[in-house]
Amino acid sequence: MNARDADRFSELFTTDGDFVDFTGGWQSGRPSIRDGHAKAFESFLAHGEFRFASTTIDESRPGVAVCHALWVFTGQQDGQGQTIRDRTGIITLVIVPTDHGPAVRAGQNTEHRQALP
């Protein structure tokens, strides 16, 4: 995420992967995931840094896992270049086996309005 490389981010997903962003936008398929993140990386995510406060991974069956991660985004700037408050949220990813190794089949990102632990 901090590299702001939409191509690399989208390659983490299966070709038919789905991602629902924190605004409720549904990106279906790698090209849509790439395009949605390229726009975000060029605009409101252009400045700042993500870090993960905690993560859990639950292998629900062999090769299939559900990952939940609490994230914090610091250093975001508004349209006038002023740093705004830290943002926090939870991302959930469903990871499945593919012929090329594990990949994300589905993801959901939800922004928090409260500070994380």
Beta strands, then each sheet from edge to edge (+ up, - down):
strand 1: 13-20
strand 2: 26-28
strand 3: 49-61
strand 4: 64-74
strand 5: 87-96
strand 6: 103-112
sheet 1: 2+ 1- 6- 5+ 4- 3+
end
